[in-house]
Amino acid sequence: MPTTKTPTTKTPTTKSPTTKTPTTKTPTTKTLRAGSAQKRAAILAAARDLFLADGFDRSSVDAVAARAEVSKRTVYDYFGDKQTLLQAVVDAIGESMITTIRRTLDGTLTDIDGLTGPADLEDALVTFSMRISTDMLGSAEYATLQRLVRAESGHLPHRGYNSMADTPDEALAERFAALAGAGLLHVPDPRLAADQFIALTFGVALDRLGSANATEDTRVRPLVVEGVRTFLRAYRAA
């Protein structure tokens, strides 16, 4: 006897909607080309000019490549992505600032034998501070660094990103340790002494005037001189 097949009804399945978790873009970690120093410098200069003129978001990699006279592929090969390029621009300016600081230290606080009395040491520290206030804090490079960090902080690794980190403080601490070794200073903790020196000189000017740029403001020098004298009252060797 033939059997009758009961028709089966297919129950439709519904897909649960999936929620995408927002992701934050981070700089590339891929291996980058060392490449030509000349091309690298051209890309960094082009990117710096465009980031300053048009901002990070409105500056395209195509525009950077065109200004640097390289291919777009070359920009990606050297830097990976635009965010890493911005960080490289900021770091390059920071390295230039560190070079200025070391050159100033070498020109003012290296000739320890020439510092024969308390007045010589005070003069040397004031000269160092004033050169930093003019040659570094008054430079176009420093102004560029400040503008980029303020305007593009959201695209840097973290807010308040400092490409120079602790390098200037450490370099000054090394020089204070050498002055202590020569019997001119008493600094049990050279790094703390460096931090306090910076606070008493440039820090006071920044707090009082909003700038420690002696090129633009003649009021910086008296504050720096008094800061040096306060530092020496605490740290001059007996």
ZILINZI-V452893 format. One record per residue. RES is the residue in one small letter. SS is DSSP state (alpha for helix, beta for strand, coil for the rest). PHI is phi in degrees with one decimal (* if undefined). NEAR is the number of other ideal C-beta (glycine too) atoms within 8 Angstrom. Layout:
RES/SS/PHI/NEAR
RES/SS/PHI/NEAR
//
This chain:
m/coil/*/2
p/coil/-68.8/3
t/coil/-101.9/4
t/coil/-99.1/4
k/coil/-83.1/4
t/coil/-78.0/4
p/coil/-66.4/4
t/coil/-102.9/4
t/coil/-101.2/4
k/coil/-84.1/4
t/coil/-82.1/4
p/coil/-68.5/4
t/coil/-103.5/4
t/coil/-113.4/4
k/coil/-84.5/4
s/coil/-73.2/4
p/coil/-65.3/4
t/coil/-102.0/4
t/coil/-100.2/4
k/coil/-80.3/4
t/coil/-81.3/4
p/coil/-62.8/4
t/coil/-116.1/4
t/coil/-101.3/4
k/coil/-72.3/5
t/coil/-116.1/5
p/coil/-57.8/9
t/coil/-63.8/9
t/coil/-115.7/4
k/coil/-72.3/5
t/coil/-70.3/2
l/coil/-105.9/9
r/coil/-74.1/5
a/coil/-71.3/3
g/coil/63.5/9
s/coil/-83.4/5
a/alpha/-61.7/6
q/alpha/-66.1/6
k/alpha/-66.4/12
r/alpha/-59.6/10
a/alpha/-63.4/8
a/alpha/-65.6/11
i/alpha/-65.8/17
l/alpha/-62.5/12
a/alpha/-65.1/9
a/alpha/-64.4/12
a/alpha/-63.5/15
r/alpha/-59.4/12
d/alpha/-62.0/9
l/alpha/-72.2/12
f/alpha/-62.0/14
l/alpha/-72.0/8
a/alpha/-78.2/6
d/alpha/-113.7/7
g/coil/88.5/8
f/coil/-63.3/10
d/coil/-64.4/4
r/coil/-90.5/6
s/coil/-95.8/13
s/coil/-93.1/6
v/alpha/-63.8/10
d/alpha/-60.0/7
a/alpha/-67.7/10
v/alpha/-61.8/15
a/alpha/-62.0/14
a/alpha/-63.9/7
r/alpha/-67.9/9
a/alpha/-82.0/13
e/coil/59.7/5
v/coil/-132.2/9
s/coil/-82.1/6
k/alpha/-60.0/8
r/alpha/-60.0/6
t/alpha/-64.5/12
v/alpha/-59.8/15
y/alpha/-66.6/10
d/alpha/-64.9/8
y/alpha/-82.6/12
f/alpha/-125.1/12
g/coil/87.6/10
d/coil/-157.8/10
k/alpha/-68.3/9
q/alpha/-66.2/11
t/alpha/-65.7/11
l/alpha/-63.9/16
l/alpha/-59.9/15
q/alpha/-62.0/12
a/alpha/-64.2/11
v/alpha/-63.3/13
v/alpha/-63.3/14
d/alpha/-64.5/9
a/alpha/-64.8/9
i/alpha/-67.4/14
g/alpha/-60.5/12
e/alpha/-63.9/9
s/alpha/-64.1/9
m/alpha/-64.9/14
i/alpha/-64.0/12
t/alpha/-60.7/8
t/alpha/-62.9/12
i/alpha/-63.6/14
r/alpha/-65.0/9
r/alpha/-63.9/8
t/alpha/-68.5/13
l/alpha/-60.4/13
d/alpha/-64.1/8
g/alpha/-85.1/7
t/alpha/-125.7/10
l/coil/-125.2/10
t/coil/-100.4/8
d/coil/-79.1/5
i/alpha/-63.6/10
d/alpha/-63.5/4
g/alpha/-80.8/6
l/coil/-91.5/12
t/coil/-88.9/4
g/coil/-148.4/6
p/alpha/-56.8/7
a/alpha/-65.9/6
d/alpha/-64.5/10
l/alpha/-66.6/14
e/alpha/-61.3/11
d/alpha/-60.4/8
a/alpha/-64.6/11
l/alpha/-69.9/13
v/alpha/-67.3/11
t/alpha/-60.9/9
f/alpha/-57.3/12
s/alpha/-62.8/13
m/alpha/-69.6/11
r/alpha/-67.2/12
i/alpha/-63.3/13
s/alpha/-64.9/17
t/alpha/-100.3/11
d/alpha/-70.4/8
m/alpha/-106.7/13
l/coil/-67.6/12
g/coil/-99.2/11
s/coil/-88.1/9
a/alpha/-64.9/5
e/alpha/-62.3/9
y/alpha/-66.1/11
a/alpha/-60.7/8
t/alpha/-62.9/11
l/alpha/-59.5/13
q/alpha/-62.0/8
r/alpha/-63.5/9
l/alpha/-65.7/15
v/alpha/-65.6/12
r/alpha/-69.3/7
a/alpha/-75.5/8
e/coil/-116.6/12
s/alpha/-59.1/10
g/alpha/-68.3/5
h/alpha/-104.6/7
l/coil/-94.0/12
p/coil/-52.3/5
h/coil/-159.6/5
r/coil/-63.2/6
g/coil/76.4/5
y/coil/-54.6/11
n/coil/-123.0/7
s/coil/-67.9/10
m/coil/-85.9/9
a/coil/48.9/5
d/coil/-99.6/6
t/alpha/-57.8/9
p/alpha/-61.3/10
d/alpha/-63.5/11
e/alpha/-66.8/10
a/alpha/-64.4/12
l/alpha/-67.8/13
a/alpha/-61.6/12
e/alpha/-60.9/9
r/alpha/-70.4/11
f/alpha/-65.5/15
a/alpha/-63.1/10
a/alpha/-66.4/9
l/alpha/-66.4/14
a/alpha/-68.1/13
g/alpha/-63.7/6
a/coil/-88.1/8
g/coil/82.1/5
l/coil/-94.1/10
l/beta/-128.9/11
h/coil/-118.5/8
v/coil/-129.2/12
p/coil/-58.0/3
d/coil/-129.4/6
p/alpha/-57.5/11
r/alpha/-67.6/9
l/alpha/-63.6/8
a/alpha/-61.1/14
a/alpha/-64.0/13
d/alpha/-60.6/9
q/alpha/-70.7/10
f/alpha/-61.4/14
i/alpha/-62.7/11
a/alpha/-64.9/9
l/alpha/-74.3/11
t/alpha/-103.3/15
f/alpha/-68.1/13
g/alpha/-62.7/9
v/alpha/-63.1/11
a/alpha/-61.9/15
l/alpha/-64.4/10
d/alpha/-66.8/6
r/alpha/-79.8/8
l/alpha/-110.3/11
g/coil/82.3/4
s/coil/-160.0/10
a/coil/-114.5/12
n/coil/-85.1/11
a/coil/-71.2/14
t/coil/-66.3/7
e/coil/-96.7/6
d/coil/-139.7/9
t/coil/-70.5/5
r/alpha/-75.2/9
v/alpha/-67.4/14
r/alpha/-56.8/10
p/alpha/-58.3/7
l/alpha/-67.5/13
v/alpha/-64.9/17
v/alpha/-59.4/9
e/alpha/-66.0/8
g/alpha/-64.3/13
v/alpha/-61.8/15
r/alpha/-65.4/9
t/alpha/-64.1/9
f/alpha/-60.2/14
l/alpha/-68.3/12
r/alpha/-62.8/7
a/alpha/-88.8/7
y/alpha/-120.1/10
r/beta/-65.2/11
a/coil/-65.4/7
a/coil/-68.2/3
//
